[in-house]
Amino acid sequence: MKPILEFISAEVVMLSSEDGGRATPLSPGAYQGHYRPHIVLQSRKTRQPKIEMRGEQRHVVDEYLGVAFWNGPDPIPISQPFTVAVLLMYAPHPAYDPVLPGAEFTIREGARIVGHGTVLKRWINTKADPPAGANVG
């Protein structure tokens, strides 16, 4: 039985290091699941995680969803919008239900917001490659 894989295409902007993003740009080797950040469904304008104090400890309370970049442009631009196909790593877990066209999200590496995006399309596939016509770039 082939696995059922769920993908989205999204318009994404990776933040420059000056804007709090990555110190090094992503390489094309990031695709095919090698770059695995998290997304948090929230406004693209968000630049800080939600933090709650528990006793004397600070805790990030945003709901993180595991994703993997699948394919997109080469080179991967910084501070410029681009379209990327993203694997929803743990779908069909119910937490992914709101990841629908029009949903906005931030891209996280730990608590750091390194980018943001908007979902353009969502689809299910039974093989590891997005279907024809889903290739982005």
Secondary structure, 3 states (H helix, E strand, C coil): CCCCEEEEEEEEEECCHHHCCCCCCCCHHHCCCCCCCEEEECCCCCCCCCEEEECCEEEECCCCEEEEEEECCCCCCCCCCEEEEEEECCCCCHHHCCCCCCCEEEEEECCEEEEEEEEEEEEEECCCCCCCCCCCC
